[in-house]
Amino acid sequence: MKNPSRRDVVKSAAAAGSLLILPSGLRGNSPNGKICTAHVGVGGMGNSDFGSITSHPNVQVVGLCDVDPVHGKVEEKLSKHKDAQYFADYREMLAELGDKVDAVSVSTPDHTHYPATKLAMEMGKHVYTQKPLTHKLAEARHLTELAREKDLVTQMGIQVHSSVAYRLTRQWVQEGIIGKVSKVYVWSGKSWGYDGPAFDRVDPVPDQLNWNLWLGTASERDYVDRAYHPGKWRKLVDFGCGTLGDMGIHIFDTPVKALGLKDPDWVEAECREPNGIGFPEQNMMRYGFSGTDYTTDDFTFTWWDGAGAPRSGENPDLVLPEGQTLPSQGAMFVGEAGRMLLPHVGAPKFFPRSILEGAKKPDVKAANHYHQWLDAIEGKDETSAGFDYAGPLSEMLCLGVIAGNFPGKRLNWDAKNMKVTNLEAANPLITGTYRDF
Ligand SMILES: NC(=O)c1ccc[n+]([C@@H]2O[C@H](COP(=O)([O-])OP(=O)(O)OC[C@H]3O[C@@H](n4cnc5c(N)ncnc54)[C@H](O)[C@@H]3O)[C@@H](O)[C@H]2O)c1
């Protein structure tokens, strides 16, 4: 009989509802059957992810990794998690802690999601990775396959997916509250783009930042203050996915899940020409999907971002009754029986209001997106944004990013073969290139 893995031991301890004393040296060093976690990127959203993961009663932190321990508030975290060790390099952390780690969270800038998550998964760790799952489309495909192959518990960081409003909306749509849906409009008035010139300064790297590790697999360049770190990287094509990756992934989620949308057949963008530096500050993307049980056959899906979004003009689908305004971010579903507006984040509104009268309110409760992942590791729950779902969702976003490089051109997509079939120049953008660092 093969030796039980740490995962089996954690699961069976949880199932028995007990704290288990592991024979010392079996796998890992946790004395009590807890889920031992390591965290890559613990500043910004990573700080919040860390708090949410460690609020689970059965977690023990063993590793903390950040290339900027000041931004990551590492000292404060170490003072509360006395058994944890700090590393600047996630490769060293995983190599050194090895079997002591059960599960890894990755909350770095987008370009590091793939190398860090892949390494953790290859070592058999369960992973919670921030959205969008990856920077390049092929990377999302690979992580989805890896999760399946290794039978790992995965979750992508779209925590609003688990909110009552979003769960309720999904159920209502599937119960046909607005009939079959013919159009979805999704938008964010945020602008994570940069139309400016190339950076022509070189600034000193702050003492606390390891710039080489921050760049990771991305090509080498000089540090420029307030251009990349923290947070600004999402505007730049080598590191982020623009507004589509920042907000689109959250806002696409409900229509995609509720309507059962699968890989798009095509995508086209309206935006400025690419400049190789930043994402366009304003974008429109149209996607073509095959109809599903919840849509009409002529279903259309449109995204806007940047100042002025949604660019609704006189579009009657987006006109609201007197005195009401569209939220700055959200989705409008146009169905055979009426429209549903889902603000990001909030409860859905129906037009006409009578749609809701007499509608049965499904018995839906909020889930804790983070605890769901940890409970699933213990075999007590299932994740609802595991990579089986989050991988294809991220691919849709990455395909939109690719289309933004060819404004005005419709890209026909062969998802099975991961290929744009009518524009060869688009295909090199599906995969990444990786620097040794
Ligand atoms: N789910 C959400 O609501 C939500 C909200 C904000 C951000 N995010 C996601 O969280 C991720 C981080 O975004 P942010 O706004 O916090 O960025 P940020 O730049 O503020 O923070 C990133 C953190 O990762 C650290 N880091 C960078 N490279 C690293 C590396 N190679 N190894 C270890 N640590 C590294 C940085 O020092 C910093 O502490 C992104 O993927 C973003 O899309 C999600």
The ligand as a Tripos MOL2 file, in Angstrom:
@<TRIPOS>MOLECULE
LIG
   44    48     1     0     0
SMALL
NO_CHARGES

@<TRIPOS>ATOM
      1 N1         -9.7590   39.6380   -6.4570 N.am      1 LIG1
      2 C1         -9.6990   40.9380   -6.3220 C.2       1 LIG1
      3 O1        -10.6820   41.6000   -5.9940 O.2       1 LIG1
      4 C2         -8.3900   41.6200   -6.5630 C.ar      1 LIG1
      5 C3         -8.2110   42.9630   -6.2110 C.ar      1 LIG1
      6 C4         -6.9630   43.5450   -6.4440 C.ar      1 LIG1
      7 C5         -5.9420   42.8020   -7.0290 C.ar      1 LIG1
      8 N2         -6.1790   41.5110   -7.3760 N.ar      1 LIG1
      9 C6         -5.1180   40.6920   -8.0010 C.3       1 LIG1
     10 O2         -4.1030   40.4990   -7.0360 O.3       1 LIG1
     11 C7         -2.8330   40.4460   -7.6680 C.3       1 LIG1
     12 C8         -1.9260   41.4960   -7.0560 C.3       1 LIG1
     13 O3         -2.4650   42.7800   -7.3020 O.3       1 LIG1
     14 P1         -2.1200   44.0220   -6.3360 P.3       1 LIG1
     15 O4         -2.9830   45.1270   -6.7360 O.co2     1 LIG1
     16 O5         -2.1490   43.5600   -4.9260 O.co2     1 LIG1
     17 O6         -0.5910   44.3260   -6.7790 O.3       1 LIG1
     18 P2          0.5610   44.9680   -5.8840 P.3       1 LIG1
     19 O7          1.6310   45.3230   -6.8480 O.co2     1 LIG1
     20 O8          0.0170   46.0230   -4.9900 O.co2     1 LIG1
     21 O9          0.9990   43.7780   -4.9300 O.3       1 LIG1
     22 C9          1.6630   42.6420   -5.3710 C.3       1 LIG1
     23 C10         2.4610   42.0620   -4.2280 C.3       1 LIG1
     24 O10         3.2270   40.9670   -4.7270 O.3       1 LIG1
     25 C11         4.6080   41.1850   -4.4370 C.3       1 LIG1
     26 N3          5.3860   40.5540   -5.5080 N.ar      1 LIG1
     27 C12         5.5930   41.0010   -6.7680 C.ar      1 LIG1
     28 N4          6.2990   40.0970   -7.4650 N.ar      1 LIG1
     29 C13         6.5530   39.0710   -6.6200 C.ar      1 LIG1
     30 C14         7.2580   37.8510   -6.7630 C.ar      1 LIG1
     31 N5          7.8270   37.5040   -7.9080 N.pl3     1 LIG1
     32 N6          7.3370   37.0350   -5.6890 N.ar      1 LIG1
     33 C15         6.7470   37.3810   -4.5070 C.ar      1 LIG1
     34 N7          6.0820   38.5320   -4.3160 N.ar      1 LIG1
     35 C16         5.9760   39.3600   -5.3700 C.ar      1 LIG1
     36 C17         4.7570   42.6910   -4.3630 C.3       1 LIG1
     37 O11         5.8920   43.0970   -3.6520 O.3       1 LIG1
     38 C18         3.4630   43.0650   -3.6540 C.3       1 LIG1
     39 O12         3.5770   42.8950   -2.2590 O.3       1 LIG1
     40 C19        -3.1020   40.6670   -9.1610 C.3       1 LIG1
     41 O13        -3.1800   39.4440   -9.8030 O.3       1 LIG1
     42 C20        -4.4540   41.3430   -9.1830 C.3       1 LIG1
     43 O14        -5.1680   41.0930  -10.3750 O.3       1 LIG1
     44 C21        -7.3560   40.9180   -7.1400 C.ar      1 LIG1
@<TRIPOS>BOND
     1     1     2 1
     2     2     3 2
     3     2     4 1
     4     4     5 ar
     5     4    44 ar
     6     5     6 ar
     7     6     7 ar
     8     7     8 ar
     9     8     9 1
    10     8    44 ar
    11     9    10 1
    12     9    42 1
    13    10    11 1
    14    11    12 1
    15    11    40 1
    16    12    13 1
    17    13    14 1
    18    14    15 2
    19    14    16 1
    20    14    17 1
    21    17    18 1
    22    18    19 2
    23    18    20 1
    24    18    21 1
    25    21    22 1
    26    22    23 1
    27    23    24 1
    28    23    38 1
    29    24    25 1
    30    25    26 1
    31    25    36 1
    32    26    27 ar
    33    26    35 ar
    34    27    28 ar
    35    28    29 ar
    36    29    30 ar
    37    29    35 ar
    38    30    31 1
    39    30    32 ar
    40    32    33 ar
    41    33    34 ar
    42    34    35 ar
    43    36    37 1
    44    36    38 1
    45    38    39 1
    46    40    41 1
    47    40    42 1
    48    42    43 1
@<TRIPOS>SUBSTRUCTURE
     1 LIG1         1 GROUP 0 **** ****
